[in-house]
């Protein structure tokens, strides 16, 4: 690893801003009905303007069109993406390598935006160019310190007309140091069980976590208008008062929405992991986990009961379980 000083690194990073990552890419295939149908099946999109020629002909489109959000699918190189050795190196590859060589080895995608100027139709042949729009200064994030890289891909059709764009942001970061297991003499040196990610605690929400540590689920209450709010914020969105107090939740809630995490499996979590948006009887909602429940038994609106529990030797979390009816 060749470690540059931060200043040297940032000077090198600046040379990538505004640069096209490589030559223009040409879509492997023209927009076609077969790929559209496969994509719609995979995504569960039943809109007939994508797959039903008759219905599409009678629509404003006058024929089958491609789902706009399928945009990037037309440009992806397919299975060769699984083998980096087969991928053509780009300026983006160089930029990622520069950061990796300086300790920013982690990468995570954080944002993607797309904009469509017109619907794509079978026979259109896309081309695209990708530019590195920005590299941020060094930022502290929950994953570790790192740099955000913004790229913009511009899509044109066979006539050179711009039809869409996509921006993509990734964070290249130094993975935060993990607390090393410190085996004392005579003990097994088996690695400690990995711990869950720590919640970010700051000036505006530290008090809420202190409540959790004390076994209480608190809800912020505006001292001006009495409105309850969560997550904690410094100002009331209704009356703009910055004075607030808190009440303790009774711990009863309803399942407002949920997702079941299957993959990727982060160390320290048990899977399948039920991530739930719980509506408390007081009216505010919070994101939590539902425990001791088969994912197949989840029902929107089901009654849940709070429990504040230690998930490891230093973290208390509010979790919920289904209310069992006798
Ligand atoms: Zn208020």
Boltz pocket constraint, residues with backbone or C-beta under 6 A from the ligand:
constraints:
  - pocket:
      binder: B
      contacts: [[A, 222], [A, 223], [A, 224], [A, 225], [A, 226], [A, 227], [A, 236], [A, 237], [A, 238], [A, 239], [A, 240], [A, 241]]
      max_distance: 6.0
